[in-house]
Amino acid sequence: MKFKSFFVRAMLAFVAAMMFGAPAWAGTVQVGASGKTFASSAVQCTPNPTTGVLSSVVEAGLFNPKRGAIATVSLNGGSSTATVTADNPATKVWLPEGSNFVVVALSKKTADSYAFTVSPGTCTTAGNWFSADGALEYAASGKSYATVTPGCALNGATGLAQPYVHLFDNGSYLLNVSVNGAPLTQLSATRPHTPVFLSAGQNVISAANGSLSIDYYVRDGGDGTCTLP
């Protein structure tokens, strides 16, 4: 039964990724009771395009929509934040701190609700600090640090020259590293650092020490390419 449950969740995530263009930060999704709507399975952090500040966000919308399908997405009982359709089935919902409810309403009688909690300090780099020469950014937790200015190297995964920064474990911590919500690798005493290649635009790098702390770094990847020296 556990295997079957895992398989179903994996298939749902795969189908959603294929349908919605596989946004890297969204991760897996949860499907509502109606079977017609979805929301991200967890809160992610990404720069808000309006403010440029790293903020908490989820994605919500129509799951496997039929032609002509339409729904409204709202937050915490307020007015509609967006309308989603079969042609544009998903939207980002920016969440404030505290308890949040994202509702995807297909009609007055049919609506799915998704609960998310944003803890104080989530998605903040306010406590991060820089080395005297400005070359390194240290996380507020003190558990990791990253180079500030991207270098250029060949990315073996893509075969392209891409900008990258280096992320370091600042102690023998077990850190789960993700980029834009997509798991990348794990740092520990046996693997204390890793290169992190940047895609086009703003990139959010996170290093999670279980549920104890999450370090965040924001890096601009430009157009996602670079010229090797």
CORKA-V924743 format. One record per residue. N is the residue number from 0. RES is the residue in one small letter. PSI is psi as a letter, one per 20 degrees, with the letter a starting at -180 (NA if undefined). D_CENTER is the distance of its C-alpha to the mean C-alpha in whole Angstrom. Layout:
N;RES;PSI;D_CENTER / N;RES;PSI;D_CENTER
//
This chain:
0;m;h;29 / 1;k;g;26 / 2;f;g;26 / 3;k;g;26 / 4;s;g;24 / 5;f;g;21 / 6;f;g;22 / 7;v;g;22 / 8;r;g;18 / 9;a;g;18 / 10;m;g;20 / 11;l;g;18 / 12;a;g;14 / 13;f;g;16 / 14;v;g;18 / 15;a;g;15 / 16;a;g;14 / 17;m;h;17 / 18;m;g;18 / 19;f;j;15 / 20;g;j;14 / 21;a;l;12 / 22;p;p;9 / 23;a;h;7 / 24;w;i;3 / 25;a;h;5 / 26;g;b;7 / 27;t;r;10 / 28;v;r;12 / 29;q;q;15 / 30;v;p;18 / 31;g;r;20 / 32;a;h;24 / 33;s;h;25 / 34;g;j;24 / 35;k;i;23 / 36;t;r;20 / 37;f;r;16 / 38;a;q;13 / 39;s;q;10 / 40;s;i;11 / 41;a;q;9 / 42;v;p;7 / 43;q;r;4 / 44;c;p;5 / 45;t;q;6 / 46;p;p;10 / 47;n;p;12 / 48;p;h;14 / 49;t;g;17 / 50;t;h;17 / 51;g;j;15 / 52;v;p;14 / 53;l;p;11 / 54;s;r;10 / 55;s;p;9 / 56;v;q;8 / 57;v;r;8 / 58;e;q;10 / 59;a;q;13 / 60;g;b;17 / 61;l;p;19 / 62;f;p;19 / 63;n;l;22 / 64;p;q;24 / 65;k;r;27 / 66;r;p;29 / 67;g;i;29 / 68;a;q;27 / 69;i;q;25 / 70;a;q;24 / 71;t;q;23 / 72;v;p;20 / 73;s;r;20 / 74;l;p;19 / 75;n;k;21 / 76;g;j;24 / 77;g;a;24 / 78;s;r;25 / 79;s;p;23 / 80;t;h;20 / 81;a;q;20 / 82;t;p;22 / 83;v;q;21 / 84;t;r;23 / 85;a;h;23 / 86;d;h;23 / 87;n;n;20 / 88;p;i;18 / 89;a;q;15 / 90;t;q;14 / 91;k;q;11 / 92;v;o;12 / 93;w;p;12 / 94;l;p;13 / 95;p;r;16 / 96;e;q;17 / 97;g;a;18 / 98;s;p;19 / 99;n;q;17 / 100;f;o;19 / 101;v;p;17 / 102;v;p;20 / 103;v;o;20 / 104;a;p;24 / 105;l;h;26 / 106;s;a;29 / 107;k;h;31 / 108;k;h;32 / 109;t;o;28 / 110;a;q;25 / 111;d;p;22 / 112;s;p;21 / 113;y;p;17 / 114;a;p;17 / 115;f;q;14 / 116;t;p;15 / 117;v;o;14 / 118;s;q;16 / 119;p;p;18 / 120;g;i;16 / 121;t;p;12 / 122;c;k;10 / 123;t;q;14 / 124;t;j;15 / 125;a;h;19 / 126;g;i;20 / 127;n;q;19 / 128;w;r;23 / 129;f;q;24 / 130;s;r;27 / 131;a;h;30 / 132;d;i;30 / 133;g;j;27 / 134;a;h;25 / 135;l;q;23 / 136;e;p;21 / 137;y;p;21 / 138;a;q;18 / 139;a;h;20 / 140;s;h;20 / 141;g;j;22 / 142;k;i;20 / 143;s;r;19 / 144;y;q;20 / 145;a;q;19 / 146;t;q;21 / 147;v;g;20 / 148;t;p;22 / 149;p;q;21 / 150;g;a;23 / 151;c;p;24 / 152;a;r;24 / 153;l;p;24 / 154;n;o;21 / 155;g;h;23 / 156;a;h;20 / 157;t;i;21 / 158;g;j;24 / 159;l;q;23 / 160;a;p;24 / 161;q;q;20 / 162;p;q;20 / 163;y;q;18 / 164;v;r;18 / 165;h;p;19 / 166;l;p;18 / 167;f;q;20 / 168;d;o;21 / 169;n;l;23 / 170;g;r;25 / 171;s;l;25 / 172;y;q;22 / 173;l;o;20 / 174;l;p;16 / 175;n;o;14 / 176;v;p;12 / 177;s;q;8 / 178;v;o;7 / 179;n;k;4 / 180;g;i;3 / 181;a;p;7 / 182;p;p;10 / 183;l;g;12 / 184;t;a;15 / 185;q;p;17 / 186;l;q;19 / 187;s;a;22 / 188;a;h;26 / 189;t;i;26 / 190;r;n;24 / 191;p;i;23 / 192;h;r;21 / 193;t;q;19 / 194;p;q;19 / 195;v;o;15 / 196;f;q;16 / 197;l;p;14 / 198;s;r;14 / 199;a;q;15 / 200;g;a;14 / 201;q;p;12 / 202;n;p;10 / 203;v;o;8 / 204;i;p;9 / 205;s;q;9 / 206;a;o;12 / 207;a;p;13 / 208;n;m;17 / 209;g;c;16 / 210;s;j;16 / 211;l;g;18 / 212;s;q;16 / 213;i;p;13 / 214;d;p;13 / 215;y;q;11 / 216;y;q;12 / 217;v;p;12 / 218;r;p;14 / 219;d;p;15 / 220;g;j;16 / 221;g;c;19 / 222;d;j;19 / 223;g;j;18 / 224;t;r;21 / 225;c;r;24 / 226;t;p;28 / 227;l;q;29 / 228;p;NA;32
//
